[in-house]
Amino acid sequence: MLLAAASVLVTVLALFLISVLGITALRGIMGDWQESVKEFAVKNLETIAQEESTKRLASMARVKAYVIDLAMQYYRSDVERLSFKMTDILTHAEDYQPRDLLNPSVDGQVPVNTPYVFYNPKIAMTPEIEAEYRLASNIAEDLMSTANLGEGAQASYYVGSKNGYIICVDTYSGEEEYVNFTEEFLETFDPRERPWYKQTKAAGDFIFTDFYFDMQGYLVIDGAMPYYDANGFAGVVGVGSSLDTFQHMMESVSMGETNFNFVLDSKGAVLFSSRYEGELSVSVNQEDLRESAEKTIAEAAGKMTAGENGVMPVILDGEEYYLAFAPIPTIGWSFGTLIAAEEVNQPFVNMRQILSWQLNEFNKRLEPFLAHMQEMARPILALLFVFMLALGLWMSRKFSKPITELTEGVKHIAQGNLDSKLNIKTDDEIEHLATCFNAMTDELKKQMQNLAAVTAEKERIETELNVATGIQAGMLPKNFPAEVCKDRFELDAVTYPAREVGGDFYDFYLLDDNHLAITVADVSGKGIPASLFMVISKTVLKNFAMFAAEPDNYAEVMSRTNNQLCQGNDEMMFVTVFFGVLEISTGRFVYVNGGHNPPVIYRRAENRCEFLNVKKNFVVAGMEDVPFRQQEINLEHGDLIFAYSDGVNEAMNEAHEEYTSERLLEFMNGTDCAAPLEDLLAALRTDVAKHVGAAEQSDDITMLALRLTAKK
């Protein structure tokens, strides 16, 4: 009995000791596991944060480089158009009348945005040259319309003749009212001596010059191209833009507090930068960054000047940055954007804090359970004194084996294997602990994956949408200057995208001094695909309208636009278009409708609105070679055309009820259509918003109003 009792006692004591030591060891292993999980998670989260941030940085560099490259293509398109027009004037003189422009050497001050002609007083002016520059002055309207698209940037739009005169329109980004002519300019200026003239004549084709200081002290770059008369080369047309224009494009997007951008030319010099000091700021001496003492900067500059894309770490002013770069192929530059490595790693720091909090919460749940197990061991010790040795051995196995399995399982998970599972079946608290532990491991793994994916995707989408929104807003024209519209017509247009970017667009521009073209269109679909197709549609339609082969044949303009957009349209997108041209002096309004809503016309004499009669032409880009028919009406003084997209009449409220075309016409007849156009559009927008109420905007809204004010 004593031996049996002693055996039972020894067994019970051993079991008790094993349980206590096991629980103590479990506490230690759990602490080690927590540190291992932290280290494993931190390592992986840091890698994810760096990869996603560098991808986003590279995406922004490519988009921004594309924006600048697109602007240079627009410059080239404008210059080519001016060259074709100037050549047409000199080779078809019978179609134009001589004109007189302001001459600063005779008339003194010249207002900004006003065409003028200048020739050096020292140049012998023959009757033939005088007749030529008066004929060439017919280019003035084209120079002004091109300048109006520049949105007030510091730029010059010019024609420099081989005979020594220049026809020019200057714009300024400040509040200047008159062009600043220096004494040096008035006494010595000869376009034939300027870098843009010499380089263009030598090349015989379109060129971009290097940046240089013009005679008024501005740092500019020119896009220039020759024009011709019946005898061959006759001079150079061009657009000179200040550095401020490109600086504004470069600084318009940022992805963090430490982010800054710069542009490098083909010689490794920083042309402009949003950083105002340090190695990547603009340098007066134009140092070549490929020769930088910092090897990472020199290596990056070499890749950028070679036209490569990429992302790489660099050391700048003793701090580590990530640099993403992309080429600007049209002009041979390269765009770069940097962000501090410390800011890139900030998301992973936040995740580490969240992980620490979750592990601490698990500890709070685990500790009471371990304390409860220690309390259970004491009564078990007393009961085992009255049981036989066999019972003692059985109880020993029951407590020690599950704890050992739990300990081994925790070790596997502590080594970073979050897919490892604890398989313990004891029907008691240990099994419950293993189940909770498995659930906690699955939840932790799931949260780590989801949070990293969601964060990366959200930041990528926000970056791309911000860039796209800025590009789209910048492509819509602004109102004409007062001197263009005064006593002739009034025009106002607005657009409200349903998303960050939309498929609606409007456009207006002067085909010549007496013909005003307007467009309101709606691309199928929404979002970025619709916005990209919008850009293409707007550009193609305007180009065909500006260079129409047959005057007044706008049905042919629409047909050519339709066939151009159908080519390569694998996504089967289409656009509804209302296009019209107003002959300002007579009030004759010619229009073509491509599947779009009929505009509203207001007759001032009758003080009544009605829908404009439109033929049912097919949508644009829907099918090649479909016919389009044009119509025309006459507008009287005070008459108004109001064009809109279906985001107006199909605007839905919370009950899914549309605003309807009938309500639109009722509103137009019930309001003052002689009011300022800005107030009229605002009032209609308010009435639509009143109908929609708290419902989300269902479609893009675009409105354009044109009123004839010229008296025939």
Secondary structure, 3 states (H helix, E strand, C coil): CHHHHHHHHHHHHHHHHHHHHHHHHHHHHHHHHHHHHHHHHHHHHHHHHHHHHHHHHHHHHHHHHHHHHHHHHHHHHHHHHHHHHHHHHHHCHHHCCCCCCECHHHHCCCECCCCEEEECCCCCCCHHHHHHHHHHHHHHHHHHHHHHCCCCCCEEEEEEECCCEEEEEEECCCCCCECCCCHHHHHHCCHHHCHHHHHHHHHCCCEECCCEECCCCCEEEEEEEEEEECCEEEEEEEEEEEHHHHHHHHHCCCCCCCCEEEEECCCCCEEEECCCCCCCCCCCCCCCHHHCCCHHHHHHHHHHHCCCCEEEEEEECCEEEEEEEEEECCCCEEEEEEEEHHHHCHHHHHHHHHHHHHHHHHHHHHHHHHHHHHHHHHHHHHHHCCCCHHHHHHHHHHHHHHHHHHHHHHHHHHCCCCCCCCCCCCCCHHHHHHHHHHHHHHHHHHHHHHHHHHHHHHHHHHHHHHHHHHHHHHHCCCCCCHHHHCCCEEEEEEEECCCCCCCEEEEEEEEECCEEEEEEEEECCCHHHHHHHHHHHHHHHHHHHHCCCCCCCHHHHHHHHHHHHHCCCCCCCCEEEEEEEEECCCCEEEEEEEECCCCEEEECCCCEEEECCCCCECCECCCCCCCCCEEEEECCCCCEEEEECHHHHCCECCCCCECCHHHHHHHHHHCCCCCCHHHHHHHHHHHHHHHHCCCCCCCCEEEEEEEECCCC
